[in-house]
Amino acid sequence: MKKIILGLGCIAIAAVIAACGGSVKTTPEVVDLSTFPVDEEGFTVLFNGESLNGWRGYGKDKVPGKWVIEDGTLKFNGSGGGEAQETDGGDLIFDYKFKNFELKLDWKISKGGNSGIFYLAQEIQSTDRDGNTRFEPIYISAPEYQLLDNENHPDAKLGIDGNRQAASLYDMIPAVPQNANPAGEWNAASILVFKGTVVHNQNGENVLEYHLWTDKWNDLIANSKFKPGGDFPLAYELLTNLGGENREGYIGLQDHGDDIWFRNIRIKVLD
């Protein structure tokens, strides 16, 4: 297990799963993709509107209670508390590491809502000098496809040139054109990751493209809120080495404290 020694302790750059009682599983992912249905376009269906099979909380061994199935959709019941996640909340991940893929889903957000889709995410557990352990937030190890009510959430006016609006690579690259539907209406999102090339698509239009593990990628991180010496001291090294040794990671859905709905979650593996 690789460890980075920091001023306040160390962090394990390895996938770890929080089990009941705070113990850590070291077993590999448990999902067998071959058991999931494949649609007529060759996409594996990760959520069919009826079951949360294959999903669990980030750093947890089960689905948090605030994630529910409602009228055939996957809904997060927000508390309005922003990122101050409650005990029965937290981010949701599909328990399988993807490398090259095309992910498609539909999303709908509440008025003033904020959320996101993470990809190539890792589960990062840190230990301080006193031996206390905790999971670092998912967003320090993963790019984020932003999900936002652009009209009513203040994040839409922050960042640079709209790079915190819907479908943007959060705090790095704005989605152009910005074609998100308003709160309460469905949007179609897709994320293509193939050998370092990443494309975000929103409502049928490609809105941005970038390339991982390049100098330009490192520059993007260095000029974002994840820069070295910033508020997230572990993020720069994790993001510049995105996906770890195998350049693969989890798909995640964010608990940002607001109501959001997802449907038609499906993925095509391109390896």
C-alpha positions as CSV (number, residue, x, y, z in Angstrom):
1,M,0.0,0.0,0.0
2,K,1.5,3.3,-1.1
3,K,1.5,6.0,1.5
4,I,2.1,9.7,1.3
5,I,3.6,11.1,4.4
6,L,2.2,14.6,5.2
7,G,2.8,17.1,8.0
8,L,-0.3,15.9,9.8
9,G,-0.1,12.2,9.1
10,C,-0.4,9.9,6.1
11,I,-2.9,9.0,3.5
12,A,-3.3,5.6,1.9
13,I,-3.7,5.7,-1.8
14,A,-5.8,2.6,-2.1
15,A,-9.4,1.6,-2.5
16,V,-10.8,0.8,0.9
17,I,-14.4,0.2,2.0
18,A,-15.8,1.1,5.4
19,A,-17.6,-1.7,7.0
20,C,-19.8,-1.7,10.0
21,G,-18.1,-0.6,13.2
22,G,-15.4,1.3,11.3
23,S,-13.4,-1.6,10.2
24,V,-12.0,-1.7,6.6
25,K,-12.6,-4.2,3.9
26,T,-9.7,-5.0,1.7
27,T,-11.6,-7.3,-0.7
28,P,-11.9,-6.3,-4.4
29,E,-15.1,-5.0,-5.9
30,V,-18.0,-7.4,-5.5
31,V,-20.0,-6.4,-8.5
32,D,-20.1,-8.9,-11.5
33,L,-21.1,-6.7,-14.4
34,S,-22.1,-9.8,-16.5
35,T,-25.1,-10.2,-14.2
36,F,-26.5,-6.8,-15.2
37,P,-28.8,-6.3,-18.2
38,V,-27.5,-4.9,-21.4
39,D,-29.8,-2.7,-23.6
40,E,-30.2,-2.6,-27.3
41,E,-27.3,-0.1,-27.7
42,G,-24.9,-2.3,-25.8
43,F,-24.9,-0.4,-22.6
44,T,-24.9,-2.1,-19.2
45,V,-27.8,-0.9,-17.1
46,L,-26.5,0.2,-13.7
47,F,-29.9,1.4,-12.4
48,N,-33.2,0.0,-13.8
49,G,-35.6,2.0,-11.6
50,E,-36.3,-1.0,-9.4
51,S,-33.1,-2.0,-7.6
52,L,-30.0,-0.5,-6.1
53,N,-28.0,-3.7,-6.6
54,G,-24.3,-2.8,-7.1
55,W,-24.5,0.6,-5.3
56,R,-23.3,1.5,-1.9
57,G,-22.3,4.6,0.0
58,Y,-18.8,6.1,-0.5
59,G,-16.7,4.6,2.4
60,K,-19.7,2.4,3.4
61,D,-20.9,-1.1,2.8
62,K,-24.6,-0.2,2.1
63,V,-26.7,2.5,0.5
64,P,-27.4,5.4,2.9
65,G,-31.0,5.9,3.8
66,K,-31.4,9.2,2.1
67,W,-30.9,7.6,-1.3
68,V,-34.3,6.0,-2.3
69,I,-36.1,4.7,-5.3
70,E,-39.1,6.9,-6.1
71,D,-41.4,6.4,-9.1
72,G,-38.7,4.5,-11.0
73,T,-36.0,7.1,-10.3
74,L,-33.0,7.2,-8.0
75,K,-33.6,10.1,-5.6
76,F,-31.5,11.8,-3.0
77,N,-33.6,13.3,-0.3
78,G,-31.8,16.5,0.6
79,S,-31.8,18.1,4.0
80,G,-30.9,21.6,2.7
81,G,-27.6,21.4,4.7
82,G,-25.2,21.7,1.8
83,E,-22.1,19.6,2.1
84,A,-22.7,19.0,5.8
85,Q,-23.6,15.3,5.2
86,E,-25.9,13.6,7.7
87,T,-25.4,10.1,9.1
88,D,-27.9,8.6,6.7
89,G,-26.6,10.6,3.7
90,G,-23.3,10.7,1.8
91,D,-22.2,10.2,-1.7
92,L,-23.2,7.1,-3.6
93,I,-20.9,4.9,-5.7
94,F,-21.3,2.0,-8.0
95,D,-19.1,-0.8,-6.7
96,Y,-16.9,-1.4,-9.7
97,K,-13.9,0.4,-11.1
98,F,-14.2,1.5,-14.7
99,K,-11.3,2.6,-17.0
100,N,-12.5,3.4,-20.5
101,F,-16.2,3.9,-20.8
102,E,-19.2,5.9,-21.9
103,L,-21.6,6.7,-19.1
104,K,-25.2,8.0,-19.8
105,L,-27.9,9.1,-17.4
106,D,-30.7,11.6,-17.0
107,W,-30.9,14.0,-14.0
108,K,-33.3,16.5,-12.6
109,I,-32.6,18.9,-9.7
110,S,-34.6,20.8,-7.2
111,K,-34.8,24.6,-7.2
112,G,-31.5,26.0,-6.0
113,G,-30.0,22.5,-6.1
114,N,-26.4,21.4,-6.5
115,S,-24.9,17.9,-7.1
116,G,-22.4,16.2,-9.3
117,I,-21.2,13.1,-11.1
118,F,-17.8,11.8,-10.2
119,Y,-15.7,9.4,-12.3
120,L,-12.4,7.6,-11.9
121,A,-12.9,8.1,-8.2
122,Q,-10.9,6.5,-5.4
123,E,-11.8,5.7,-1.8
124,I,-9.1,7.5,0.2
125,Q,-8.6,6.9,3.8
126,S,-6.3,9.1,5.9
127,T,-4.7,8.5,9.3
128,D,-3.4,11.2,11.5
129,R,-0.5,10.9,14.0
130,D,-2.9,9.9,16.7
131,G,-4.0,6.9,14.7
132,N,-7.5,8.3,13.9
133,T,-8.8,7.4,10.5
134,R,-11.4,8.9,8.2
135,F,-12.4,8.9,4.6
136,E,-11.4,11.9,2.6
137,P,-14.1,13.5,0.4
138,I,-14.6,11.9,-2.9
139,Y,-14.1,15.1,-4.8
140,I,-10.4,15.4,-4.1
141,S,-9.7,12.2,-6.1
142,A,-12.1,12.5,-9.0
143,P,-13.2,14.9,-11.8
144,E,-16.7,16.2,-11.4
145,Y,-19.4,16.7,-14.0
146,Q,-21.3,19.5,-12.3
147,L,-25.1,19.3,-11.8
148,L,-26.7,22.6,-10.9
149,D,-29.7,24.8,-11.0
150,N,-27.9,27.5,-12.9
151,E,-30.6,30.1,-12.3
152,N,-30.9,29.8,-8.6
153,H,-27.7,28.4,-7.1
154,P,-24.9,31.0,-6.4
155,D,-22.2,28.6,-7.6
156,A,-23.3,29.4,-11.1
157,K,-21.9,32.9,-10.7
158,L,-18.7,31.8,-9.0
159,G,-15.5,30.2,-10.5
160,I,-14.3,31.5,-13.9
161,D,-16.4,31.9,-17.1
162,G,-19.1,29.7,-15.8
163,N,-16.9,26.7,-14.9
164,R,-19.2,25.8,-12.0
165,Q,-22.4,25.6,-14.1
166,A,-24.1,22.4,-15.2
167,A,-22.0,19.9,-17.2
168,S,-18.8,21.8,-16.5
169,L,-15.7,20.1,-15.4
170,Y,-16.2,21.6,-11.9
171,D,-14.0,24.7,-11.3
172,M,-11.8,23.9,-14.3
173,I,-13.6,24.0,-17.7
174,P,-17.0,25.6,-18.5
175,A,-19.6,23.8,-20.5
176,V,-20.1,25.5,-23.9
177,P,-22.8,26.0,-25.0
178,Q,-24.5,26.1,-21.6
179,N,-27.8,24.3,-22.5
180,A,-29.0,22.9,-19.2
181,N,-32.8,22.8,-18.7
182,P,-34.1,24.6,-15.6
183,A,-34.8,23.1,-12.2
184,G,-37.5,20.5,-12.2
185,E,-36.9,19.4,-15.8
186,W,-34.9,16.4,-17.0
187,N,-31.4,16.7,-18.5
188,A,-29.5,14.1,-20.4
189,A,-25.8,13.7,-19.4
190,S,-23.0,11.6,-20.9
191,I,-19.4,11.2,-20.1
192,L,-16.9,9.6,-22.4
193,V,-13.5,8.5,-21.0
194,F,-11.2,6.8,-23.5
195,K,-7.4,6.6,-23.1
196,G,-7.2,10.0,-21.4
197,T,-9.6,11.8,-23.6
198,V,-12.7,13.0,-21.8
199,V,-15.9,14.5,-23.3
200,H,-18.9,15.9,-21.5
201,N,-22.2,15.9,-23.3
202,Q,-25.3,17.7,-22.2
203,N,-28.7,17.4,-23.8
204,G,-27.2,16.0,-27.0
205,E,-24.4,18.5,-27.5
206,N,-20.7,18.0,-26.7
207,V,-19.9,20.9,-24.3
208,L,-16.3,20.3,-23.4
209,E,-13.3,18.0,-24.1
210,Y,-10.0,17.6,-22.2
211,H,-7.1,15.2,-21.9
212,L,-6.0,13.5,-18.7
213,W,-2.4,12.9,-17.5
214,T,-1.0,15.8,-19.6
215,D,0.7,19.0,-18.7
216,K,-2.5,20.9,-19.6
217,W,-4.4,18.7,-17.2
218,N,-1.9,19.4,-14.4
219,D,-2.2,23.1,-15.2
220,L,-6.0,23.0,-14.9
221,I,-5.7,21.5,-11.4
222,A,-3.0,24.0,-10.4
223,N,-5.3,26.9,-11.3
224,S,-8.4,25.4,-9.6
225,K,-9.6,25.2,-6.0
226,F,-7.5,21.9,-5.9
227,K,-4.2,23.7,-6.4
228,P,-1.1,22.8,-4.3
229,G,-1.2,24.6,-1.0
230,G,-4.9,25.3,-1.2
231,D,-7.8,24.2,1.0
232,F,-7.5,20.6,-0.2
233,P,-3.8,19.7,0.3
234,L,-4.2,16.1,-0.9
235,A,-6.1,16.9,-4.1
236,Y,-3.3,17.9,-6.4
237,E,-1.3,14.7,-6.1
238,L,-4.5,12.6,-6.3
239,L,-5.8,14.4,-9.4
240,T,-2.6,14.5,-11.3
241,N,-2.3,10.7,-10.7
242,L,-5.9,10.2,-11.5
243,G,-7.2,6.7,-11.2
244,G,-4.1,5.4,-9.5
245,E,-1.7,2.9,-11.0
246,N,-4.4,1.3,-13.2
247,R,-6.1,4.6,-14.2
248,E,-9.5,3.4,-13.2
249,G,-12.1,4.3,-10.6
250,Y,-15.6,4.4,-9.4
251,I,-18.6,6.3,-10.7
252,G,-20.1,8.4,-8.0
253,L,-23.2,10.6,-7.4
254,Q,-23.0,13.5,-5.0
255,D,-24.8,14.3,-1.8
256,H,-24.7,18.1,-1.7
257,G,-27.6,18.3,0.6
258,D,-30.2,19.0,-2.1
259,D,-33.0,17.0,-3.7
260,I,-31.9,15.4,-7.0
261,W,-33.3,12.6,-9.2
262,F,-31.5,10.2,-11.6
263,R,-32.8,7.7,-14.1
264,N,-31.6,5.5,-17.0
265,I,-28.1,5.1,-15.6
266,R,-26.1,2.9,-18.0
267,I,-22.5,2.4,-19.1
268,K,-20.6,1.0,-22.0
269,V,-17.2,-0.4,-21.2
270,L,-14.7,0.6,-24.0
271,D,-11.6,-1.4,-22.9
